Amino acid sequence: MDFTYKLPSWDQLPSVDLYLEQVLGYIRQSLRPICLNSTIITKNMIQNYVKKGFIDNPIKKKYKREAVAKLIVISLAKYVMEIGEIDKGINQLLDHKDMEKGYNAFVESLYSNFLDIEENIKRQEKYYFKEKTIDSDYISIEILCKTIAGKLLLKMMIEGGEEKWVK
């Protein structure tokens, strides 16, 4: 797992609308460095997310940038949240100010939490969590990202053997 990996920012997401297979490929490629052997996303998952209203219906079978951003967040959030919680929280998380700002706040927060983990892995003697000030508009994003990062670290430790990460 690459804890120095950074998700694509809003401006790096595809600016053209994508067909379902293209969305699947893009998200899998984007999340592979941090999700390793997990089933990241499937066609059926996306269709269910559309049915549940998590993302907008495709227009002429194409998905917009907003849908791709939400699918990336949903794909990671499902590691630590029940689907019903995601349903209640996804729009609040990403649309609090606007989709671009919310998504970029998610990307930056996850990256920051990954870097904290990377530093702890290198240190291997004592783990600590940095104190940081979070804008109240994005506290839920920060909590979600800290939880995702911790869950991915725990998964990596279990799959790779704890002795590799803890002395």
N, C-alpha and C positions, 0 to 999 in steps of 0.2 A: 504494500500500500504506500502510495506516495503522499506523505503529509506536507510536502512543499507544493503540491498541485493546487492550482487556482482554477475554479470554474470560469467559463467564458462570461465576460461582462455583458451587459445589455447590448452595447454597440458591437460586440463580437458575435452575438447570435445572428442567425441567418436573417437578412433583411427582406428576402423574398419568401413568399408563402411556400410551404412544403407539403408534399403528399405524405400519407401515413408511413410508407416504407422509408422515406427520407427522414421523417421525424424520428422514427425508431433508430435508424442508423446514427443520426446526429447525437441523440441522447445517450445511446450506448457508448459511442466514442467519447463523448464528453465526461461520462461518469466512470468509465472503465478504470482509470488510474486509482480511483478511491473505492470502488465497489468490488473489485477483483472477481471472485467466482460467483457472485450473486446474480440472480435474475433481476436485471435492472428494470426493464419495462418490456411489455409485450403488446401486441396489437389488441388483444382482448382487454388489457388494462386500460389502454387509451380509450377504447370504445365505451368501457364502463365509466370512465371519468367524464366523458361527454354526456352519457345518459344521466349521471348524477349531478351534472351541471358544474363540475369543477372547472372545466374548460369549455370554451364556446364551440358550437358545432362548426365543423369545417365548412368553408365556402368553396363550392365546386371541388370538393374533396381535398381542399388544401387548408393547412393549419397556419395561423398567423404567428408572429414572433411572441405575442403574449401567451399563446398556448404552449409554445416550446419552453418558455421561461417557467410557467406554472408546472409543466410536466417534470422539469428538472427538480424543482423544489419538492413536488409531491413524491418523486422517486426517492429522494433522500429522506423526506419526512416520514415515509412509511416504515423506516427502520425503527422509529421511536414513538410513533403515534398510531392509534387505531384509525381506520379509514373514516369513521364517523367524526373523529376529532379533526382530521384533515379537512373534511367537508365543512365543518363549522369555522375553521381557522384560516384556510388558505387565502380567501379574499381579504380577510382582516390583516393577515401577515403582509401580503404583497400590495394591496390596494390602499393601505392606510393613507399614504400621501398620493402616490401615483405608482403605476406598475414599474416603470423604469427605476425610480428611486428605491422602491421596496425590493426589487430583484437585486439591484446592485448592493444594497445594504446586506442582503442575504449572502451574496458572493463574498463581500469583504469580511463579514463576520465569520463565515465558515473558514475562509483562508486564515484569518487571524487566530482562530481556535486551532487550526491544523498546525500553524507555526508554533504555538505554545506547546502542543504535543510533541512536535519534532524536537524542540529544545529539551523537553523532559526525557525523551528517548535517548538523546545524546548524553545527557547528564547521568541517567540511570541510578543515581544514588538516592535522591529525594525528588519527589514530584511536588510541584507547587502550581497554583493557579494565580496568574497575575491579576492584580486589582486593576480594573479599568472603569472609566466613566462611559455610560451608555446613554444616548439620547432616549428619552422616555418614549418617543414615537417608535423606537426600534427595539425595545426591551424584549418583546416576544420573539423577535428574530434572533436576538443574541442568545436567549435561553434555548431556542430550538437548535441553533448551530452548535452551541456548547454540548448539548445532549447528543446530537448526531456525531460530532467529532469523538466524544467519549465512547459512544457505542461502537463506532468503527475501530477505535483503538482496542477496545476490549475484544472485539471479534478477531482482530489481527493477533492479539496476544494469545487467545485460545487456539486459533488455527495454527499459529507459528510456534507455539510453545512459550509459556510464560518466562522460562529461564532466559530466553533471548532478550526480554525487555525489562526484567526485574532481577536485580542481583540478590 
